[in-house]
Each structure stands twice: as structure tokens, then as C-alpha cells.
Amino acid sequence: MTHTHIPRISGVLRSPITFSVLAGLVIGALFLVGTGADPLTAYSAVLTGSLGADGIGSTLSTGTSVLGMALALAIPLRAGLINLGGDGQMVLGGITAAVTGLYSPLPAPLTVVLALLAGMAVGAAYAALAALCENRLGVPLLVSSLLLSYPAVSLASYLARYPLKEPGSSLPQTRAMPDGVALPAFGDSTVTIGLILVVLAAAAYWFTDKRTAFGYEIRMTGLNSRFAAYAGVERRGLTLKLMSVSGALAGLVGAIGVLSFPYRFVDGSLTAPGYTWTGLTAALLAAAAPLGTVIASFFFAVLAVGGLAMERTTEVPRELTQVLQAIVIVFLAARLRFPSGWFRRRPQENPQESPQEIGAV
Amino acid sequence: MFFDSDLLMSALRALTPILLAALGGALCERAGVFNIGLEGMMLMGCFTSVATSWFTGSAWLGVLAAALAAAAYSLILAVGAVTLRGDAVVLGIAMNLLAVGLTSFLLRTVFGVQGTFDDPSLAGLPLIGGFTPLAYLAFVAVAVAAVMLSRSVWGLRLRGVGEAPDAAATLGVSPAKYKYAAVLISGVLCGLAGAQLALGNVTLFSENMTAGRGWIAVVAVMLGRAAPVGVLLAALLFGLAEAAGFRLQGVGLPQQATDAAPYVVTLVALFLSTARRRRRTANSPSGATT
């Protein structure tokens, strides 16, 4: 997109991202017509339901988790590494925060800080384990991170159902956090300081990516790992660092989840909404660029929350938004875009602007 | 006794869907397409088989429809990765997500239920000696794949396309054609795997019912080094882990521990196999090749 003689706008319109999102919305509309609903009514229900006065709080609290997971997955993705173990790292962070919150002898405000840090530390350690599997044992990160995720989810589920289970409750959940052990919320909403924390994390990621040598090394590895290695980037060390940061962020999302409403660890409540997969989708859509990841996360949080409103008004199942999300990524991965003639762009020898080599395993 | 014929039987039952899917994955691997969309293709097979069996009353039509639907679904990978040269890993992840969304959406629009659909009158596959015909077919498929890959011209060309696509193209073998064939066959096999899962020893469809089996199949391909017999052994290991876990649950171990067992066993097996391979390459006079 560096050709200065081409109007910038046509570059944006022709970007595979625009094509994928539009294609997703069009196919979503076909599904809506197929189920007998009016696409315009449905899509406007998505928007009013998620951005209107009743929905914006929910969108921001969902957005907190989605953005947190999107950052967690974007940071390794920037270097071409795919962390598929977000669920495990997040859930371990959550259960650790719950244990810390319940048993810490410190005053409540310090306990909150401690619980957040403990959640991040455990998430980071678990993700680092997946990195070590690749570095030392030769198991590809994609596979090691994913396989490690299942036992972690099972362990947290076991803890919430047996040793830590709230006595007398029929639900698989821990006791509620003690008084004051909670992230401060904005007004009566479910939006907490957690949103500020993940936005700060996004800002830190943006700064590292744009302004530091480390950020340059990461991008260089993502674009061409062999060149980066030749230039002196130590790949194993980079994998370990990026996975630790990734796991720490996933653990933070888990801890935030436990320190927000309903202020306890409920088995399945972190994994069931699919934050990990939505986050991964957002990170992929943005090619892991910091600002783009924030925008894509907001877009998917709007879809997820708006999907519920759509279900209420049109009786179309909200799972449609999940379909739409996946379709966007299918088109993106297939590198489809509008043909060049559409925007009067001169045909080129090589129309592909060397898209990032994501996930070269 | 812990290791008895019952355990082996239930291990063989657990192995069938993994084996079918992993065979498909192995063919793709040999043709040079990294297929991690097995999970999604399998899930599409599960839903299609249940829906077709329910509306036609015939489990066999369900199997056929599952194979066709999953093959059609696999075209996303074939077109995306082979023709459009997209990223196979991202495509695979997207296909898995799409399958979860699509089948959950269809479960609600077609059957009007959320979570699980089961009905006593849903026709399942007949059992012969405790196994569905698909279980026997899976073993036949291993033999056929092994012979085809190592003894036929088609197999030689498929492997050539995977190992040296340019050389194959120079000799007049179209890499795209063989890659498409491998992906489509993996679609058919995953469809059968899905039908086995949904119409085999239990007859129902539930959201995300593949529960990571497609990923285990991906690992089985790695463990078995994309050779049909190797893949069979890897799938057997997984089947034994699942069966042993199920048995231990009867002894009082919590379900969560036994749920995690197959993944842990798979991971450990992967460590051991890569460790052995590395030691071998380190000892060989030519040194490491990578």
C-alpha cells in the first residue's frame, strides 16, 4: 500500500480485511433470510442491543475479556507463533485468583492486587511450559499449548467441584470472595477497573511494537523468521518471553473474571463464552497489529452482545454471530479481496503484499 | 483384572473416530497440506449424519450424507490453501470454529433444541460383535492407505507432490490435483468419523461433541509420522488412554482426572517420540538434518 499514486481509500477498500468483513456480513444476511428474518432488522438489533443504553455496559464488560484474550493471542502471533492454550491459561489464572482472594490474610485492596498478580504469574508459568515443550522437547507450540489446555481446564473444574466447592451450593462454584475483594466497578454497571487494565496492556503493546527494538525483533520474526534469526534474534528465548507475556495476559483475564460479578470462580463461566476463540479471531483479523486488535475486539464484543438482542427480536439463534466471526476469518485466510478493477487500480505483477506468514509450523 | 478384553473392546471403540480422521490427516500431510481442520470436518459429519438419519430414518443414508457433507466442507481448505495459497493453519482454525458455530446454529434452527438432540427413535448403525461396520472399515482403510501410499503409482505421485512439488510438476504431475484429492479424501474420512461418533455406540448430537478428538487425530498424524500403520498405533494409544480413564472412573477417580488423561498421555507420547528421533539424528553420522 505504499504506492503514492493510488488514492489511499482504494487501498483500504481493497484490503482483504474489508472484503472479509463485508463478505461475512453478506453471508450472515443470507442466513438470516434463510431463517425467515429480515437482515436489516436483525443487524440493527445487533447494533442497538450492544451500543444502546441497555447494552453498552455489557459490551464493555464482554469487551474487557475479549480484548484481554485478543492481546494475549496477538502478542505471540506478531512473531508468527500461535498460542492455542488460552483457555487453560485463563482458567488457571482465574482459579489461582479465587484461591488467593479466599485465603489471603492481607487487607482487601492488597488482596485484590495480589490475586491479579498471582493469576498472571500462574498463567505465564503455564504458557511458558508450552514454550518449553517446543524449545526443549520439539513438540510444536500449536500442539503443545492446545494439549496442555485440556488438563488445566479439567483441574480447575475439579477444584471448583470438590475441594473448593461452596458448601451447600448445588452449583459447581467456589465461595464468594470476602467483602471488598473485588475490582471497583463503574457506577452500577458490570464494567470494572479490569477494562482500564486491559486497555493499559494494549497501550503497552502498542508502545513496544512501534517504539522499541524488542517490538521490531518480534515483527521481524513474524515477517521472516529465518532472516530474523540470521540478524541475531534468538528464537527460543523470544518464544519463551512472548508465551510468558501471553499467558500472563490470559491469566489476568481469568483473574479479572473472578474479581468481577459474580465474584467467584464458577466452573465453565470463563470458557463457555468462548473469549479465547473470539480473541484469537480478533487477533487474526488484525494481523496482530496493536490498534487493529483493539478495534477488532470491540467489533466482536458488539457482535457477541448484540447477538443476544438479535435473538430476542428476530428469534434467530445468537450462534449466528459465531458463524459470522468464523466466516470472516475463512475469507481472510483465503486472502480473498475485491478484484482490482473495482476501484480502478492498475493490475500489478504481484498483487499480494507479502501477507504475514502466520503459523508457519 | 484391569487389562481384560472389555478394556480392549472399549479402547477399540474409542479409537475408531480418531483413526478415520487421522488417516485423512496423514494423506494430507503426505501431499504437503497441513490439515488441522479435522475437528471441524468431523463435527460437520456428526451433525449431518444425525440430521439425515432422523429425517430419512436410515442410518446408512446418514453415513453417506456425513461423508459428502464433510467432503464438501473440506473444499474450504482445498480451495483456500491450494488454489488461493492461503494459510492452512489459519484456515483450519477458522474451519473448526465455523463448524462449532454452524452446527450449534443448525441444531437450534432445525431441531429447535439447545445443547443436545437425542431421541430413542433416532436410527443408529447396527453393531456387529460390539462394533459398528465403520469400525471394521477403519481397519480396512488403514490397509488400503498403506498399500496405496507405498505400492501404487498414485501413492508415489502423492508423496512426490508433498515432498517436491516443483519436481512433480516438472514430471507432468499436477500438485494441485493430488492435494485436492488428499483433502477431499480426508473430508470423506472425517465425515465417516463423525458418523461413527454420532450414530455408533451412542446415537445423539451435542454441541461441540468432537471435544478435541480432531486435534488428537492431528497429533496422531505427527506421532505416527503420517504412515497409516503408525497412525493406527498412535490412535490405539489414545483409545487405551480413554478406555483406561473410563475404567478408573468406576474405581472412584473424579471424572475431571480421567477426562484429562488422553491429552496428557498423547503429550507424553509426543515427548518420547520426538526425544527418540532427536537422539537418533544426533547420533547419525550425517548429523541433524533440520
Interface residues (C-beta under 8 A of the other chain):
Chain A: F31 T35 I82 L84 C133 L137 G138 V139 P140 L142 V143 S144 L146 L147 L148 Y150 P151 S154 L155 S157 Y158 R161 Y162 W277 L280 T281 L284 V316 P317 E319 L320 Q322 V323 L324 Q325 A326 I327 I329 V330 L332 A333 A334 R335 L336 P355 E357 I358 G359 A360 V361
Chain B: F34 I36 I76 V79 G80 L84 R85 G86 D87 V89 V90 L91 I93 A94 M95 L97 L98 V100 G101 L102 S104 F105 R108 T109 G212 W215 V218 V219 M222 P254 Q256 A257 D259 A260 Y263 V264 T266 L267 L270 F271 T274 A275 R277 R278
